[in-house]
Amino acid sequence: FLMKYYKSKKIVQTSFLDSSFMKNLESALRFGTPLLVHDVESIDPVLNPVLNKEIRKQGGRILIRLGDQDVDFSPSFIIFLATRDPTAHFTPDLCSRVTFVNFTVTPSSLKAHCLHEVLKAERPDIEQKRADLLKLQGEFKVRLRGLEKSLLDALNESS
């Protein structure tokens, strides 16, 4: 998915085990190209300044410390850390600095996707109804949360 989505921005794939990892990271930071790091079971300490966004301005340039050198930092830089290990655990410190997305396929998500594809092919009218109902259900959930919040606010003010 990421490779297709960022193909026009020339996404670069690498790994901590790759001999050219530092060169790829430096290039991505400098030119703002997306970087996909595979097989991340633990975080290399060299990424800490990047994950902490320890950038500074010096003479009109935006710099970030990478190892023992300063590298120009492009605001369009984005990094993705991916692992195939479902048992990988990360420290709370790391969890507070990044956004996690779990692409694990569950039986229920697979069932919903299969149902969607079958209905789309066999009965597009029913699929459209299903999509409309799912959208309506989402809108109702948002409305319910708003009503719950306003009820709690009203109860809080009355006490």
Secondary structure in CASP SS format (residue, H / E / C, confidence):
PFRMAT SS
TARGET T0000
AUTHOR 0000-0000-0000
METHOD secondary structure of the structure
MODEL  1
F C 1.00
L H 1.00
M H 1.00
K H 1.00
Y H 1.00
Y C 1.00
K H 1.00
S H 1.00
K H 1.00
K C 1.00
I C 1.00
V E 1.00
Q E 1.00
T E 1.00
S E 1.00
F C 1.00
L C 1.00
D C 1.00
S C 1.00
S C 1.00
F H 1.00
M H 1.00
K H 1.00
N H 1.00
L H 1.00
E H 1.00
S H 1.00
A H 1.00
L H 1.00
R H 1.00
F H 1.00
G C 1.00
T C 1.00
P C 1.00
L E 1.00
L E 1.00
V E 1.00
H E 1.00
D C 1.00
V C 1.00
E C 1.00
S C 1.00
I C 1.00
D C 1.00
P H 1.00
V H 1.00
L H 1.00
N H 1.00
P H 1.00
V H 1.00
L H 1.00
N C 1.00
K C 1.00
E C 1.00
I E 1.00
R E 1.00
K E 1.00
Q E 1.00
G C 1.00
G C 1.00
R E 1.00
I E 1.00
L E 1.00
I E 1.00
R E 1.00
L E 1.00
G C 1.00
D C 1.00
Q E 1.00
D E 1.00
V E 1.00
D E 1.00
F C 1.00
S C 1.00
P C 1.00
S C 1.00
F C 1.00
I C 1.00
I E 1.00
F E 1.00
L E 1.00
A C 1.00
T C 1.00
R C 1.00
D C 1.00
P C 1.00
T C 1.00
A C 1.00
H C 1.00
F C 1.00
T C 1.00
P H 1.00
D H 1.00
L H 1.00
C H 1.00
S H 1.00
R H 1.00
V C 1.00
T C 1.00
F C 1.00
V C 1.00
N C 1.00
F C 1.00
T C 1.00
V C 1.00
T C 1.00
P H 1.00
S H 1.00
S H 1.00
L H 1.00
K H 1.00
A H 1.00
H H 1.00
C H 1.00
L H 1.00
H H 1.00
E H 1.00
V H 1.00
L H 1.00
K H 1.00
A H 1.00
E H 1.00
R C 1.00
P H 1.00
D H 1.00
I H 1.00
E H 1.00
Q H 1.00
K H 1.00
R H 1.00
A H 1.00
D H 1.00
L H 1.00
L H 1.00
K H 1.00
L H 1.00
Q H 1.00
G H 1.00
E H 1.00
F H 1.00
K H 1.00
V H 1.00
R H 1.00
L H 1.00
R H 1.00
G H 1.00
L H 1.00
E H 1.00
K H 1.00
S H 1.00
L H 1.00
L H 1.00
D H 1.00
A H 1.00
L H 1.00
N H 1.00
E H 1.00
S H 1.00
S C 1.00
END
